[in-house]
Amino acid sequence: MEINAKLFSALSNQTRLDILQWLKNPQKEITSVSCETVQFMMKEKGGICATDIVKRAGLAQSTVSKYLSDLQSCGLLISERHGKWTYYRRDEKNIQALGQFITKEL
């Protein structure tokens, strides 16, 4: 993962930070579906459906889609496509690398 201004720009938006926090503990944070459904999505689909992230954010689908794309292009999210649905999860390896960079370099 490349640590650059684009990455920190993505983190400067509260909703994008919220998305990362929601995906850290989706069973607790994604409440538009049951906990069992969240567990199924994480295990079988590799993440949380974008539709459920949009519901949690309470913003326009296009806005949240852009935010998800920004976080993915920075290496903080991974997406998997299943049919017409896209599922997102955190890229824990890159998030750990970011934390180490901040600890050591900043």
N, C-alpha and C positions, 0 to 999 in steps of 0.2 A: 504494500500500500504506500502510495506517495503522500507524504505529509506536506500540504501546501495551503495557500490562502483559500482556495476553493473549498477545501475540507472545512476550514474554520468558518467560512461564509455559510456553509450548509448548517453548521451548528449554531449560528447566530440567530436562528429563527426558533421561537418558542414551540411552535407546533412540530417542527422537525425533531427537536429535542424530546418533546412529548412522545412522538412516535417511537423513538428509540427506547424510551422508558416503558411504554406500553408493551413493546415486543420483548422486553427483558423478562416480564412476568405476565404473559398474555392470559393465563388462566384467571388472574385477578383483574386485569385491566380491560379486557375485551368482553364487555357485558351484553353485547347485542345478540349473542348466542350462548348456549349453555356451556358450562365448564367442560362437559364431555365432548361437545362439538369442537371446542378449542383444542382439546387434547387430540382428537382425531385429525384435525387440520395439521397440527404440528407434526404428528407421527406419520400420517399417510400422504399429506400434501406438501410437507416441508415448510410450512409457515402459516401465516394468518392471511385469509382472503382480503384483498384490497377493499372490497365492499364493506367489510367489518371495520377496517381502519377508517374508512370514510365516515361511517356511522359514528364511530368513537370521536372523531375530530369535529364533527358537526359543521364541516365546511363543504364547499362545492367539490364534486368528484374530480373535476379538472384541476383544482388547486391541490388536493391531496395527491393526485396522480403525479403532478409536477414535483411535489415534495418527496415522494417515494423515489422518483427517478433521480432527483438530486442526491439523495442519500445512497442510492445504489451506485451512481457514477463515482461517488467518493470512496466507495468500497466499504461502507458501513452496513449495507443491506444486501442480502442475496434474494433473488426471486426465482420462483419456479412456476412455469406455465402448465396448467392442466386444463385442456380444452379451451374454453373462452375465459377462464378465471386465472388470475395471477395471485400467487401466495408469497408473502414476504416474511423473512426472518432476519435477525441480526447476524452480521458476520463477526462472531465473537473473537476470532483470531485478529482481525484488523482493529477491533475496538480495544483489545488488550494492547496491541502495538501502539495505538494512539495514546493510551494511558501511560505506557512506558516512555514514549517520546516526551509527553508533558512532564513526567516526573524527572527525567534525566536532562532534558534540553531547555525547558522553559523555567 
